């Protein structure tokens, strides 16, 4: 069963995002029932808005962590809501306070994702407070609306904490399901590289693979954080024990699946008349299917059965390799066949990892199962994280300034057009403006289209179903749909929240009067967000490439050095090794995302995007060759050529560091053009006899030769990028092959 089929399951949809849609249903439904039952319908709007703001502040956590986060959220909400109540009607003080709050709360995102969500939700609550005060019933004190907002937020918080206590492992389960589906997509696409077809554009496929790798890395990070929040330094118990074992299996599968053992075009030419590569492709396709079946078993909480199809396919592959060895008549063909044999060993180990998922508790036999804690160690650490971002070059700083200026501009436009009930302009600007240009433009179009759709639906419901109780049910259903769809279907989610607002406001007035103002204000707020993105401290992706490329090269070098240490002492999956591996893939994913963002920006600000794209492809290819070294770790200390191999690995790491420094300096070095020379020079000292007698020596030598070629290419691209020149004409065709969407 595929993920798309699973997505149709009502239970899976309601439990999306850790069950948040279901919690919103319970919170909104109970609040509506209470307001209807007591006859206090005027309390429904602020209470519902408080519930929505609290849900937007929610992040995945244990019940203890969620309790602490909820306390911080309510504290921030209270300060903001009472500040809005005190400054409401005082334009100068109000907008000055809002601008300062927007900047400060956005900068909280430097601490960690939890504070980013709380800061953003607090700003949204400020806008909700203005809407509530704008529509407050006459005769009621203004603090009454604020109290109702906070009551709604606290009510949802109670549901959130209780849910986390009752279902502590469900979010981890959902993230592992997503992780193994991402791995299945990655492994399945990797299989397409082994078609013995001449003339295939491997560069295009490698770019697509880099984009898929970004999805896998994101899923790995999300699953790790979810597990760590429930384990911490303690030994896990219950289902979390199994889930931690599955996560470690996924890490190992990713390293082996991302490995490359030779140039795919060379393999296709050498084995064009053989079925060896087709058999490699079949094994990978079966392993992709195994990842999907594993995801399904996790979703259903059923034991995973590996099956024997892959075992038979691996046996057939080894037989085909043995047959080819009897026919190999040139040193070049024998060398390529050795790479295929290394690939077969790697696939065998990968299959063993997947088979181990039937008993992931067996992973407890590892000597080191620790997970790295990326949260702030103390209050001083949190402050230091924010302080480091207080610089004009920081994307977060620029986003905070941009948001503050956009809100000030929006408030000015609101006062000019219609100061009464015009706060939808500010709310729209707050939702639409994003850290990157591409995301902001996409959100702007979806927000306007979604609002238009919601207005049409709202008009239809108000016309066809005038009964208040039916409109309230529609509003609750729309709120649930919003939280189920906002991550992937923002246009539909916007339509749903527009429908919710119209239905709820119609309970205390004439919702039909909001139809056109809602649409016009949304268009104005979206336009302001787009203008702010271009005019206020624009931070184009091209300006970040230097630091992101340097980070990718440095982390690749650190990964290589960890691999070298284990070729000296023996393979062990300790925390230092896994952390170096994860950092390398994280940096590769960050570079891939930035390059993709670049192609969503105006052409005038990305004159050398084609070079950046080629650099990304070479960097990801190099990482795949390094991953192959990591997948085959063994002790080489007894080999006669061991020191020469170690010198070659260190030469590759040093070359990567040198290229990183060139990016940080902003000037290329003549030596960068021959970055792979130190690697090849050390490899010349590896004796051929030694390579023949020890299989691992030959594999390491082959991988280092491939790495040297990538280093040369990276050096050339580094010099091309850092030299001033004309716009790169190669950008257009390469952009077409990878698409312009985020990877």
Buried (B, 14 or more C-beta within 10 A) or exposed (E): EEBEEBEEEEEBBBBBBBBBBBBBBBBBBBBBEBBBEEEEBBBBBBBBBBBBBBBBBBBBBBBBBBBBBBEBBBEBBBEBBBBBBBBBEEBEEBBEBBBEBBBBBBBBBBBBBBBBBBBBBBBBBBBBBBBBBBBBEEEEEBEBBBBBBBBBBBBBBEBBBBBBEEBBBBBBBBBBBBBBBBBBBBBBBBBBBBBBEEEBEBBBBBBBBBBBBBBBBBBBBBBBBBBBBBBBEEEBEEBBBBBBBBBBBBBBBBBBBBBBBBBBBEBBEBBEEBBBBBBBBBBBBBBBBBBBBBBBBBBEEEEBEBBEEBBEBBEBBBEBBEEBBEEBEEEEBEBBBBBBBBBBBBBBBBBEBBBBBEEBEEBEEEEEBEBEEEBBEEEEEBEBBBEEBEEEEBBBBBBBBBBBBBBBBBBBBBEEEEEEBBBBBBBBBBBBBBBBBBBBBBBBBBBBBBBBBBBBBBBEBBEEBEEEEEBBBBBBBBBBBBBBBBEEBBBBBBBBBBBBBBBBBBBBEEBBEBBEBBBBBBBBBBBBBBEBBBEBBBBBBBBBBBBBBBBBBBBBBBBBBBBBBBBEEEBEBBEBBBBBBBBBBBBBBBBBBBBBBBBBBEEEBBBBBBBBBBBBBBBBBBBBBBBBBBBBBBBBEEBEBBBBBBBBBBBBBBBBBBBBBBBBEEEBBEBBBBBBBBBBBBBEEBBEEBBEEBBBBBBBBBBBBBBBBBBBBBBBBBBBBBEEEEEBEBBEEBBEEBEEEBB
